[in-house]
């Protein structure tokens, strides 16, 4: 898509106060698993470029990604039934291994790679890394599903 210099200048001029307001701030961007499942490679590259742009203009983007459909697909391939309770995945010990395999072995590295290819210096981090999150179990019927009560920066 070709953008005229006049249009580009107008967009940048309109964006400048927002860029200045959020410079140096941590910006959390959520990319859900359903969006990931419905995304084309092009739209994911555009997302990665947008994240790199946030970084280039002085923001500190943190991407939090989902992976529910990808986890369910892997469970199907492995012959494990995905169970849900009140809309939440029941996550037993075997399921948490599959979750880790999909998110840490596929989804997270893909985001890191695309963002790095777009010019930012991304690194993948798991919530398990260095005790990043403190959580409490939500409902024993859900297994390893919980709520974050604090973040250890």
MOMO-V45989 format. One record per pair of residues at least 6 apart in sequence whose C-alpha atoms are under 7 Angstrom apart, sorted by the first residue. I is the first residue (numbers start at 1). J is the second residue. If there is no record, write none. Layout:
# MOMO-V45989
{{I/J} {I/J}}
This chain:
# MOMO-V45989
{{19/57} {22/59} {23/57} {23/58} {23/59} {24/58} {24/59} {24/60} {25/59} {25/60} {26/59} {26/60} {26/61} {26/62} {27/59} {27/60} {27/61} {27/62} {28/61} {28/62} {28/63} {29/61} {29/62} {29/63} {29/64} {30/63} {30/64} {30/65} {31/64} {31/65} {31/66} {32/65} {32/66} {32/67} {33/65} {33/66} {33/67} {33/68} {33/69} {34/69} {37/69} {45/114} {48/114} {48/115} {48/118} {49/115} {49/118} {51/61} {51/115} {52/115} {52/118} {52/119} {52/120} {54/61} {55/61} {55/120} {67/103} {71/98} {71/99} {71/102} {72/82} {75/81} {75/82} {83/89} {83/90} {84/90} {85/142} {89/142} {90/142} {90/143} {91/142} {91/143} {91/144} {91/145} {92/143} {92/144} {108/124} {109/124} {112/122} {112/123} {112/124} {115/122} {116/122} {127/133} {132/151} {132/152} {132/153} {133/148} {133/150} {133/151} {133/152} {134/148} {134/149} {134/150} {134/151} {135/146} {135/147} {135/148} {135/149} {136/146} {136/147} {136/148} {136/149} {137/144} {137/145} {137/146} {137/147} {138/145} {138/146} {138/147}}
